[in-house]
Amino acid sequence: MPQQSSEKFFLRRLQPGFRLLRSARVNNSLKSRLGALLLVGSALLSGAVSVQAADVSTVPAGVAKTILDKLQAARVDLDYGEVRSSPVEGWYQVQVTGGPLLYVSADGDFALTGTLLGVTSNGFVDMRQLLLQPLRKEKLEKVAASDEIIFPAEGKRKAYVYVFTDIDCGYCRKLHKEVPAMNALGIEVRYLGYPRAGVGSPSYDKLVSAWCSDDPRKTLTDLKKGGSYQKASCDNPVAEQYQLGGELGVQGTPAVILADGTMLPGYVEAEELARILKL
């Protein structure tokens, strides 16, 4: 599914702040920690490690503070989410807003990016997506309907999806053309703002103009058709939703999220979405 992503960009940005390891002592320390990761990987292969949702409550406050302090000192220009537990003992996970998920050692001295795979009888499992799924469900259920731009289903609602969107994203515009067909199939579409260029950008201003409009649905549709806009100002949730998207692992748009927290990154046709939703 095509998606306009910023993951590679963020990975390039991360590198300068996390310096190369230079001493034998540090290298040996890293080796021992990586050894723990490898042991967990072996356990995953054998089915000995259970897959659990990431939890904030199990992270000691001192550990969370140490990790965030060191990450922020390394890269003051990045925003970080909450420190959560990970499947790897002694390592924790921190989501970079709009960027990758970091696996960080308890002392905050080492950080890794990449895909951690669990191996189950049903195949490989992306641990990051599995860990984020319940978090997405929990967070999105708390978003007020008044803060979303909702395109309701025709007749009886059979399902609903959340869509993090950007006005200037080509595939977002393409997906928006599918919304009437989604509504006809009984799917309600709940839009949240995610300006890929960041808060304060022209894309952000366009989204704000839609949320501040007297008719948000019409304005959003017009803007996605390339219509003009006037910069608006009102109490709106776009900046907060941009932050939320980063916490939930959104790295590009459109990002379609199902009611159970499963994310479908990229464009999806109405009929295919209905098939996924088993309608």
N, C-alpha and C positions, 0 to 999 in steps of 0.2 A: 504494500500500500504506500503510495508516494507520500512523503512528508518533508516539509522544509525544516531541517534540523540544525541546531547550533551546537551539537555535542562535540564535534571535532574542533570547533572554534574554542570551546571552553577547555578542552584537553590541552590545546596549545597554550592557552592563557595560564593554566595551572602550573605548567612546568617551571617557569622561571622562579616561582616562589618557593618551590620545594627543591633545595639544592642537592647536588650529587653527593653521595656518601664518600668520604675521603679517608677515614681512618680504619685500621684493621679492627679496632674495638667496636666501632659503630657497625661495620660490616658484619662482624660476628653476632652482634645483637640483632641485626636485621635477619641474619640467617636463621637464628633461633626462632624468631617470630614467624618468618615465612615457613619454617618447619611446622609450626602449629597449624598454619593454613593448609599445608600439604596433608597433615594428619587428618584434618577435618574433611578434606577432599576425599581421602581414602575411605573415611567413615561414611561419607555420603554415598560412595560407590557401593559399599557393602550394605547400605540401608540402615546403618547403626545410628545415624543422626536424624532426629525428627525435625520436620519443617514447621516452624512456629512464626506467628506474626511478630513484627518488630514491636518492641514495647519501650516506652519512655520510662515507666515507673520502675523498671528493674535496673536502670542506670544510676549508679551512685552520683549524688550531686557534685561531689568533688571531681569525679572523673569527667562528667559532662562539662564542667567549668574549665578544667585543664585543656580538654580537647578543643573547645571553642576558642579559648584564649589563644592557643597556639596556631590554630587555623587562621584566625583573624589577624594575628601578628604576621603570619606568612603572606597572606593576601588580603589586604585591607579593602581591596576593591570588589571583593566577592561577598555575597550574602549566603549565610548558612542556615539550614533548618535545625530542628531539634536533634540532639544526640540520641540514637536509639540502639537497642541491642541488635546483635547480628547472629547468624548461625555459628559464628566462629568464636570460641571462648577467648576472652581477652581482647577482642576487637569489637569495634562499634561502627555504626554506619551514620553518615551525615550527608544529607542531600544538599548539593550546591544549587541554589535557586537558578532555574533555567539551565542547569548544567548536569554533570555526572554525579553519580552516587559515589561517595568516598567511604572506603573501609579504613578506619583509623585505629591505631594501637591505643591502649588505655592511657599511656603517658603522652599521647599526642605527637610523638616524635616521628611516626611513620604513617603514610597514607598511600593507599592503593586504589586504582580505578580498574574497572574491567567487569566481565561477566562471571559471576559465581554460579556454577551449575550444580543442581542437585540431580541425582540419577534415581528414577523411580521405575516401577514396573511398567508405567505408561510412557516412559521416555524421559528425555531431559527436561528439567524444570529451571527456568530463569529465576533464581532466588530473589533477585531485586524486584521483579514484577510480582512475585508471590508475596513478598513482604510488604509491598506497597498497596496491594489490592485491598486489604481490610482498612488501611489508613484512608485510601481514597473514599471508600464507602462511608466511613465515619465522618470525614470532613465535609464531603459534598452533601450529606443528609442535613448538615447544619446550616447550609447556605439558604438564606431566606428566598422564597419565590420572588419577592419584590426586588431582589438584587439580580435576578436573571432576566434575560429576554427570552420569553417562552413562546414557541410555536406549537400550539396544542394539537392533539390528535383529532381527527374527524370522527365524530361518533364516540363510541366507547374507547377509552384509552387501554391499549393492550400492553404497552411498555413505554419506558422513557429512557432517554440518554442525555448525558451532559456533553457539551462540545466546547472546548476551549478554542477560541477563534481569533483571527487577526483579519483586519479589513483588507490589507494589501497582499495577503497570501493567495496565490493563484488557486491552489487546491482547496482553500477555504471557500473561495467563490464557487468553485465547481461543486463542492459538497452542498453549498447553500441552494443550488439549483435542484438538488435531490430532496430538499426539505418538504415541498408539497407532496411528493410521492411517499415520503416517510409518514407524514401526517395522515395521508389516505389509507396507509396500512395500519393505522392505529398507534403510531409511534410519536410520542411527544418529544420535542427537541428543546433542551434547556441550554441556552447559550451563556457562556462566561467569557469575559474578555482576557485575551492574552496577547498584548502587543509585543511581537518578537523583538522589535527594536528598543523596547524598554519604556519605562514610565517617562513621560515628557516628550516622547518622539511624535512625529506627525501621525503615525499609526495609532498611538495612544490617544491623541486628540480626536481622531475620527471615532474611535470607540466611545470616548466620553460623550461626543456629540450625539451618538445613538442612545446612550443610556439617559442623557439629559433631555431627549426629545419628548414631545407630547405623544408621539406615536413611535416608540422604539422599534417595533417590528418593521414598519415601513421604512424608517430611516436606515436601519441596518441593511435592509434589502437594497435600498437605493445606493448606499455606499458601496456595497459589494458589486453593484453594476457599474461602478466608476463614477457615481454622482459626486457633486461638489458638497462641501460642508462648511459650516461656520463654527469656529472655535467656541465651545460652550463651557460653562462653569456651573456646577451644581454638586450637591452631595452625592457621590457616585462610588461604586465598588470596584472600578476597573483596576486601580493600583493594588488593592487588596487581593483581587482575583489573580493578578499577575504573580504576586507573591505565593498565593496558594498553589497555582499551577506548578511553580518551581518545586514546592515542597512535595507535590504528588508525582513528580517525575516527568512532567511535561517538558519536552525538549524541542518541540517543533509544533507546527499547526498544519491542519486541524488535528486535535486530539479528542477522539470520541471515547467516552467512559460510560460503561454500562452501570446499571443500578447496583450490581454486586462488586463494583470497583475494578473490573477488568478494563484495561485500556486498549483501544484499537488505534494505534498511531497512524494517522494518514487518512486519505480519502477512501470512502466506502460508499458504494451505490445502495440505494434504498432496498432493492430486492435482496442484496447480499446481507445487509444489516438485519432484515426480517428473518433471513435464514439463520443467522447467528443467534438471534433472539428466539428462534424456534416458534415463530408466529405462523 
